[in-house]
């Protein structure tokens, strides 16, 4: 449901392509953030850890920029903390800017509940049959 073109503003194949070409950049941003924080390169003792894979990190950054759903709702749907998502958004927005992804915010307020998100899709004439 979250990858619905009505929410992301791009086709699923375009989003999959963006995920594929942006993953190396995300890794570089994560490494740079680690070095800024700890003043040393990441070693084998400190692998990159995140409860979300790259696909979902980029998806949540895109949905947040589109104002499709609140951070709280996205965190609930992905079963992570809101703080965890907030830490990922900044790099996600950098990736979107780096690849010059034009993001047009959806009209209205972001969905705060799953019912509001489904209603937003229903208004577009789409059905909610996909899973996360």
Secondary structure, DSSP 8 states (H G I E B T S, - for coil): -TT-HHHHSS-HHHHHHHHHHHHHHHHHHHHHHHHHHHSS---TTS----SS-HHHHHHHHHHHHHT-B-HHHHHHHHTS-HHHHHHHHHHHHHHHHHTT------SS--B-SHHHHHHHHHHTT-------
